[in-house]
Amino acid sequence: MSGAFTPHTAASKLAHWLDAAAHAGLKRFPVEVADLALQVGKELRWSDPIFEVKAASIKGFEGGLFHIDKRGWALLYNASIKSSGRIRFTQAHELGHYLLHRAAQQVFECSQADMIKWGDEKKLLESQADEFAANLLMPMNHFRVQVPDRVDLDALSDASVLFGVSLTSAALQWIKSTSESAVLLLSRDGFIDWSVSSDQARKNGAFFKTRNSVIELPEGSIAADDTITSSREGIEIPLAVWFPHAHPQASVREMKLQCDNYQYTLTLLHLSKAEKVWRPFEEE
């Protein structure tokens, strides 16, 4: 039966159970993933349920899912993780492996990068587990009610608290769901580590190719300005700072949060839907 699940259908099935429980008076958010993981195999009447969810010392990994002989599966998350949001997403990610991939292999060991680089086609199983986790923890029908299209980091922070996830996870879910033109990027030491663009932004040419390339934060950007540690509502700057081929009069609202605990900076760029930044054809 697990082969019949997709990330969307698996998350929808569990969300339906949780919505029904909420109608009966139980708290809907944040999702108690550990309790859910221990029940789901029994509810589906599978012979190999998850029998244990616990913190463990897993060197080099954020979480793991392990088949233990005839007992079923053990879901582990790294005991060094202090953030409840990261723990919840890690648990949901491993639950996704259980529902979607348990027939494919008997051991899953997942790094922190597997949890934040959503949509990596070169890691299909990890990408599917991330998609499941995001939609389980932040179902779109609930998420869109909470987060407006003209977003800022305060609105995303409020959503992260409600859904019990990290700010980065809430921002990624917004980028995936919005009709706006926006780019989310994470940088370290002055260089872009990864970036994700909304569908509209990609259509307009607003994206960064970070795979196998080194991209420095542009001079004049808020992200590169060490004197600004936070700009949660955003500051309007020339769009050409980030995209040199943009119209010289166009602007972008740049939001920033410097996360000292994890040694990275989160940046959100909100562009006009109509603004295209493609390189001129003759330069291609």
Secondary structure, DSSP 8 states (H G I E B T S, - for coil): -GGG--HHHHHHHHHHHHHHHHHTT---SS--HHHHHHHHHHHTT-SS-EEEEEEE--TT-SEEEEEETTTEEEEEEETT---HHHHHHHHHHHHHHHHHHTTT-SEEEE-HHHHH-TT-GGGHHHHHHHHHHHHHHS-HHHHHHHS-SS--HHHHHHHHHHHT--HHHHHHHHHHH-SSEEEEEEEETTEEEEEEE-HHHHHTT-----TT---B--TT-STT-TT--EEEEEEEEEGGGT-TTS-TT-EEEEEEEEETTTTEEEEEEEE-TT------GGG-
